[in-house]
Amino acid sequence: MYKRITVFLSFLIVLLFAVSIGQAQSSQQQKPPDGWTIDVLEADENHLILELTVTDVESQLVEHDGVTYRQFHTVDLPSWGKVGQPQLPMHNVLVGMPQNGTPNVEILDFDKKIEEDVLVYPVPSIVRDDGKSGSQLTTKFALDTEMYQADSLFPAVQAEATEIGFWRYQPAFQLRLYPFQYNPQQRELIIYERLLVQVTYNPSPSKGEGQGVGFDPVFEQELERTMINYHSLPRPKVVSHDDVEQAQDTVTVHGKIADNASNVKIKIKKEGFYRLTYNTLNAIAPDLVSGNPKYLFLSMQGGQIPILIEGEDDGSFDAEDSILFYGHGIDSPYTQYNIYWLSVLTDTVGLRMTSHDGTPTGEPTVGLDDSFDDTRLYEKDLLYWQAMPGEAGIDRWFWDKLDSSNPLFETDFIIKNNDYDSQSGLDGHVRISFQAFTFDEHNIQIELNNNELFEGGITWSGQTEYIASVSVPLGYFYPNNEESLHTFAIENLTPSSSDVYINWIEVTYRDMYVSEENYLAFSAPTTDTHTFEITEFATDTIHLFDVTSPITPVEVVNYQLNSDQDKYILKFTADASPASHYIAFSNNYVTDLTSNEVILDEPSELKQDILASYVIITHPDFYDTIQELAEYRTEKFEVMTVKVDDIYDEFNHGIKSPQAIRAFLEHAFMNGPMLGGIEFVLLVGDASLDPKMNRPDSLPDLMPSYYSYVHPRGEIPNDSWFVKVAGDDNLPDLKIGRMPVRTNSELKTVINKIKVYEQTEPGDWSKRAIFVADDAAKDEEVIFKQDMEKMMSLMHRNIDSTLLSFYEPERNVVSEVNEGALLLTYSGHVTVHC
């Protein structure tokens, strides 16, 4: 992938500060200033009613060219208006929606007062001033003459919904409240001392289907903290925050964790049953198997998880004993692994799985002649569209791209024992998610097993997502061969003018109550007390669990397993419905954990008062090497060196995320010898645009960055986000830097350069700047040189600037750099590697 990019090596942190990431603060979480209040009066899945009250409005007189203006403000409220327009206080909050759509905003009531003969001060422009004391930003008076002659109110409404979209899978929008409206021609100012606002949600007919709210555990706390109506949203029941809260309410660790006991971290990548054996645990944490196993407990994201310990009844964890639990992966842009914790309590029994008596009663009511809806999701993240329009955090990874060089996409999938000749009259269903790369009309043909799903294909226009959804006759699922192989063929019918990404494919079909290689995940066809009969098991060692509640699975006991020649038939009775979920499986489907997934935790104590003013956060591999710089910095600062894994452990339950790093820095900022005692933050380790290493050529994400969306560049790393720790404004509160190293050798080189730089008097190089513009191979590429000429015009007059436009990189650029320079800036094409 090639793109135009401008790199400002020395000014990078300044540019990052300029990135705007709007954040709304929930009034439920923080009390507003005395000048205004905002209260949620009603909130559910259908509507929101809130009240904004303005109690204190201040103004001051400002003169310009003999004209007197009044400048209004209310404590901590930002201002409405572009440069030259009336500067009026406003407020905005982040509101979540049950599903994507267009919210309706209505004013139910208000109290107002009117001030006449008021000339409101306009929004000034921000300019650069090169004074004797150096370059700095300052304000300059600006007036939009046309607007100030208009006989209409500004803003035109008292409230509106803006920035509608998704915030990490959660549909949301910014609700802007305008307690001030101004008529410039009449010089009349309306101040709403109270606004009663109602918001109702209308799902989008074009995109409502299939837009269900996803779950991202590492981001859930941000949603809860910033969305004013978070607790009224229907958050999902898939290892969700609500599940964890429920688990905490009912199974929180009430006992005391044993002093000096080992804590073991367990890395889980995907959903399924896992086994931790005595031998594996004894090799890592022998103290955990030395006592009574009833005190062992497992937790995930702060809530205790029920387990089965085979052989614990004798009060001893023996060599043949093991721990069985139902684990879940994680949907996170930063890691593939969810983290579970195993430890021991001193006097409280750990949580264990409950059981259900599945003793069969009567003849089978569900068996070989019946079927149930089974849904499979097929998705691969192979292509990354960094510049895809949209908010930060949306999914920018895709399976394939249909264009002129690759107009046809084919993929095979296996579905066994499907009821393709069912007489139920029911249909299957197919949904496919597309994302258009180009703006022209798109025409996509879709076939399943050579059956055309849409006559003439699907069509849409614009650079938008499109979810194709269609009912499918069950006969279309007739397998192509004995291996039960099925094939999707997806073709771009207009590849010369249309580029389209394929994101995922979802298939719903009728599955039968027949074991598939000693495994079946199933539900009930109807809601009733059912006696199930499942055939074709090849072993008499079968586990049966009810996983309807994934956090608290229930073991089904006392089922029957009857021999049928060389096969076995499983039979049990339960109250079940199509929403129920059962899994029957042999030992082959239990994953035995190894030392690669089970890690002994190194204790840390970061949730205490932070006495340092200079904090180094490092990847563990660099901990020893960075001590040289830490010791060097102690000449001027109190230094603290922290392993980033310890931050994940203490501030995000062991799960890798940039949110954990910021949470630690917020803690450090608020819990020192004095508020804001910490001043400097250094990150040690390089980041990656592919943190989960979806592509085989990607480099590891050693120290994550936070990614912000900046139009038109797309997602860019934004380390300044980490240090916005005081309030909810967009200004960094600490000084932050990063050493983007990948080896200890690189780190040693950087440390040496820092020491030499600081211990040597600056030479002529400190007054040199190098500007490099890519060759103008095409007429439109003259912009590269124009970029650099503009940058040169902004440099201080004492800086000697050199422009390289037509050059040989290995000779001209390297030669100039080796002479020394304060700043190196480049505009042109690069190859982007994750």
QUIRAZI-V261732 format. One line per field, one symbol per residue. ss: DSSP state (H for helix, E for strand, - for the rest). Layout:
ss: ???
This chain:
ss: -EEEEEEE---HHHHHH------------------EEEEEEEE---EEEEEEEE---EEEEEEE--EEEEEEE-----EE-----E-EE-EEEEEE----EEEEEEEEEEEEEEEE---E-E--EEEEEEE--EEEEEEE----HHHH----EE----EEEEEEEEE--EEEEEEEE--EEEE----EEEEEEEEEEEEEEEE-------------HHHHHHHHHHE--HHH--------HHHHHHHHHHH-----E------EEEEE---EEEEEEHHHHHHH-HHHH---HHHEEEEE--EEE-EEEE-HHH-------EEEEEE----------EEEEEEEE------E-EEEE--------E----EEEEEEEEE---EE------------EE-EEEE--E-EEEEEEE---E---------EEEEEEEEE-----EEEEEEE--EE-----EEE----EEEEEEEE-HHHH-------EEEEEEEE-------EEEEEEEEEEEEE-E----EEEE-----EEEEEEEEEE----EEEEE-------EEEE--EEEEE--EEEEEEEEEE-----EEEEEHHHEEE-----EEE-------------EEEEE-HHHHHHHHHHHHHH-----EEEEEHHHHHHHHH-----HHHHHHHHHHHHH---------EEEEE----------------------EEEE---EEEE-HHHHH-----------EEEEE----HHHHHHHHHHHHHHHH----HHHHEEEEEE-----HHHHHHHHHHHHHHH------EEEEE----HHHHHHHHHH----EEEEEEEEE---
